Amino acid sequence: MNQDRIYVSEKDAFFLLADGIGGHPAGEVAAQAAVDSVASSLYKGINLRDAVRMAHLEILQRGREDAGRKGMGTTLVGLVIHGHNYEVAWVGDSRAYLINQTIAPLTTDHNLAEALLAQHVISPEVARELPGRNRLTRALGIAKYENLEVSLVDGVLTQGDVLLLCSDGLHSLVNDDQILSAFEMGEGLQSAADRLVQSALAAGGTDNVSIIAVSL
């Protein structure tokens, strides 16, 4: 089960999307805990990267206190906007894209295929067919990642830019060109998001599909 949290003020905003890990106990609990914890930290003025690390430790602690939830985990992608400046932090394979006539991924999945590509062990062609290619190499709440590394990128928004956050329920079935095409229709962010959900379902999607689309 996916969870999200959105906060918008006159000058600042943050958007959080978490996707509980399937096959692990209480994935939906981990996703909810992640967005609640990160949101609480951001309200207190804690920076995004540290807020995600603190959420990870909180989920670990909850798992230790409740045997039924031990091993629960979640991915998370978070976006903070200050005026025209933005930061994106992520752990796992929930993604962020920057869209404006073209589409550019802002995140790189933390999974087996991307790890091997980064080490130049395999080619992109091999990566697409690699058994277990989507196995996560980082996630919130998983004990072996206790010293969790949180990836972060930043940038400046210009007029017409759209920032898209999504779970793997979308990007595993809908490619970048299809995502871009949905926003080129000029029907607004909600219509584009609805179109993408329907595209994922039409492609045989059975996973949860979460989408947050943001523009100035």
C-alpha positions as CSV (number, residue, x, y, z in Angstrom):
1,M,0.0,0.0,0.0
2,N,1.3,3.4,-0.9
3,Q,1.1,6.5,1.2
4,D,1.7,10.2,0.4
5,R,1.8,13.5,2.2
6,I,1.5,17.0,0.7
7,Y,2.2,20.4,2.3
8,V,2.0,23.7,0.5
9,S,2.4,27.2,1.9
10,E,2.9,30.5,0.2
11,K,6.7,30.1,-0.2
12,D,7.5,26.5,0.6
13,A,6.1,23.1,-0.1
14,F,6.9,19.4,0.4
15,F,5.6,16.3,-1.2
16,L,6.3,12.7,0.0
17,L,5.5,9.4,-1.6
18,A,6.3,6.0,0.0
19,D,5.7,2.5,-1.3
20,G,5.6,-0.3,1.2
21,I,7.7,-3.3,0.1
22,G,5.7,-6.3,-1.0
23,G,6.6,-9.6,0.5
24,H,7.6,-7.9,3.8
25,P,5.3,-7.8,6.9
26,A,3.4,-4.5,7.4
27,G,4.7,-2.7,4.3
28,E,1.7,-0.3,4.5
29,V,2.6,0.4,8.1
30,A,6.2,1.2,7.1
31,A,5.0,3.5,4.3
32,Q,2.7,5.4,6.6
33,A,5.3,5.7,9.3
34,A,7.8,7.0,6.7
35,V,5.7,9.9,5.4
36,D,4.5,10.8,8.9
37,S,8.0,10.9,10.3
38,V,9.6,12.8,7.4
39,A,6.7,15.3,7.5
40,S,7.1,15.8,11.2
41,S,10.8,16.5,10.8
42,L,10.3,18.9,7.9
43,Y,7.8,20.9,10.0
44,K,10.5,21.2,12.6
45,G,13.0,22.6,10.1
46,I,15.1,19.5,9.7
47,N,16.6,19.1,6.3
48,L,15.2,16.6,3.9
49,R,18.1,14.1,3.9
50,D,18.3,14.0,7.7
51,A,14.5,13.7,7.9
52,V,14.6,10.6,5.7
53,R,17.4,9.1,7.8
54,M,15.4,9.7,11.0
55,A,12.4,8.0,9.5
56,H,14.5,5.0,8.7
57,L,15.7,4.7,12.3
58,E,12.1,5.1,13.6
59,I,10.8,2.3,11.4
60,L,13.6,0.1,12.6
61,Q,12.7,0.8,16.2
62,R,9.1,0.0,15.6
63,G,10.1,-3.3,14.1
64,R,12.2,-4.1,17.1
65,E,9.3,-3.3,19.4
66,D,6.7,-5.4,17.5
67,A,7.7,-8.9,16.3
68,G,4.8,-8.9,13.8
69,R,6.3,-5.9,12.1
70,K,10.0,-6.9,12.2
71,G,11.5,-6.5,8.7
72,M,8.9,-4.1,7.4
73,G,10.2,-1.7,4.9
74,T,9.4,1.0,2.3
75,T,10.8,3.0,-0.5
76,L,10.4,6.8,-0.3
77,V,10.9,9.8,-2.6
78,G,10.5,13.3,-1.2
79,L,10.4,16.7,-2.8
80,V,10.9,20.0,-1.0
81,I,10.4,23.3,-2.8
82,H,11.7,26.7,-1.5
83,G,10.6,29.4,-3.9
84,H,12.0,28.2,-7.3
85,N,14.6,25.9,-5.7
86,Y,13.9,22.2,-5.2
87,E,15.5,19.2,-3.5
88,V,14.6,15.6,-4.1
89,A,15.7,12.8,-1.8
90,W,15.0,9.1,-2.3
91,V,15.7,5.6,-1.1
92,G,14.6,2.6,-3.2
93,D,12.9,2.6,-6.6
94,S,10.2,5.3,-6.2
95,R,11.2,8.0,-8.8
96,A,11.2,11.7,-9.6
97,Y,11.2,13.1,-13.1
98,L,11.6,16.7,-14.4
99,I,9.3,17.3,-17.3
100,N,9.3,20.3,-19.7
101,Q,9.0,19.5,-23.4
102,T,11.5,16.7,-22.5
103,I,11.6,14.2,-19.6
104,A,14.6,13.7,-17.4
105,P,14.9,11.3,-14.5
106,L,16.1,13.0,-11.4
107,T,16.6,9.7,-9.5
108,T,18.4,6.4,-10.1
109,D,16.7,3.3,-8.7
110,H,18.4,1.6,-5.8
111,N,18.2,-1.9,-7.2
112,L,20.4,-4.7,-8.3
113,A,20.4,-3.8,-12.0
114,E,21.4,-0.2,-11.4
115,A,24.1,-1.2,-8.9
116,L,25.7,-3.5,-11.5
117,L,25.4,-0.9,-14.2
118,A,27.2,1.7,-12.0
119,Q,30.0,-0.8,-11.5
120,H,30.2,-1.4,-15.3
121,V,29.7,-5.1,-14.6
122,I,26.8,-5.4,-17.1
123,S,25.5,-3.5,-20.1
124,P,22.1,-1.8,-20.3
125,E,20.9,-4.6,-22.6
126,V,21.8,-7.2,-20.0
127,A,20.3,-5.1,-17.2
128,R,16.9,-5.2,-18.9
129,E,16.8,-9.0,-18.8
130,L,18.7,-9.6,-15.6
131,P,16.9,-12.0,-13.2
132,G,16.2,-10.2,-10.0
133,R,17.1,-6.9,-11.6
134,N,14.5,-5.0,-9.5
135,R,15.7,-6.4,-6.1
136,L,16.2,-3.4,-3.9
137,T,19.6,-2.5,-2.6
138,R,18.3,0.2,-0.2
139,A,15.1,0.7,1.7
140,L,13.8,2.4,4.8
141,G,13.3,0.0,7.7
142,I,15.5,-2.8,6.6
143,A,18.1,-3.6,9.4
144,K,21.0,-4.4,7.1
145,Y,20.8,-0.8,5.8
146,E,21.1,0.7,9.3
147,N,23.7,3.2,8.1
148,L,21.4,4.2,5.3
149,E,22.7,6.4,2.5
150,V,20.0,8.8,1.3
151,S,20.5,10.1,-2.3
152,L,19.7,13.8,-3.0
153,V,19.7,16.1,-6.0
154,D,18.7,19.8,-6.2
155,G,17.9,22.3,-8.9
156,V,16.0,25.4,-10.0
157,L,12.5,25.3,-11.4
158,T,11.5,27.4,-14.5
159,Q,8.1,28.3,-15.9
160,G,6.5,25.2,-17.4
161,D,8.5,22.7,-15.4
162,V,6.6,19.7,-13.9
163,L,8.1,17.6,-11.2
164,L,6.6,14.1,-11.1
165,L,6.9,11.6,-8.2
166,C,5.8,8.1,-8.8
167,S,6.0,4.5,-7.5
168,D,7.2,1.6,-9.4
169,G,3.6,0.6,-10.1
170,L,3.8,3.3,-12.8
171,H,7.3,3.3,-14.2
172,S,7.6,-0.5,-14.4
173,L,4.8,-0.5,-16.9
174,V,4.7,3.0,-18.5
175,N,7.9,4.2,-20.2
176,D,9.4,7.7,-20.2
177,D,7.9,8.6,-23.7
178,Q,4.4,7.6,-22.5
179,I,4.8,9.7,-19.4
180,L,6.0,12.7,-21.4
181,S,3.1,12.3,-23.8
182,A,0.5,12.4,-21.0
183,F,1.7,15.9,-20.0
184,E,1.9,17.1,-23.6
185,M,-1.9,16.8,-23.9
186,G,-2.2,20.2,-22.2
187,E,-5.2,19.0,-20.1
188,G,-3.7,19.9,-16.7
189,L,-1.8,17.9,-14.1
190,Q,-4.8,15.9,-12.7
191,S,-5.8,14.8,-16.1
192,A,-2.2,13.8,-17.0
193,A,-2.0,11.8,-13.7
194,D,-5.3,10.1,-14.3
195,R,-4.2,9.2,-17.9
196,L,-1.0,7.6,-16.5
197,V,-2.8,5.5,-13.9
198,Q,-5.1,4.2,-16.7
199,S,-2.1,3.4,-18.9
200,A,-0.5,1.4,-16.0
201,L,-3.7,-0.5,-15.5
202,A,-4.2,-1.1,-19.2
203,A,-0.6,-2.5,-19.3
204,G,-1.7,-5.2,-16.8
205,G,-0.7,-3.4,-13.6
206,T,-1.6,-5.1,-10.4
207,D,0.7,-3.1,-8.1
208,N,-0.4,0.1,-6.4
209,V,0.1,3.2,-8.6
210,S,0.9,6.5,-6.8
211,I,1.6,9.7,-8.7
212,I,2.2,13.3,-7.4
213,A,2.6,16.0,-10.1
214,V,3.8,19.5,-9.2
215,S,4.3,22.7,-11.1
216,L,4.8,26.3,-10.2
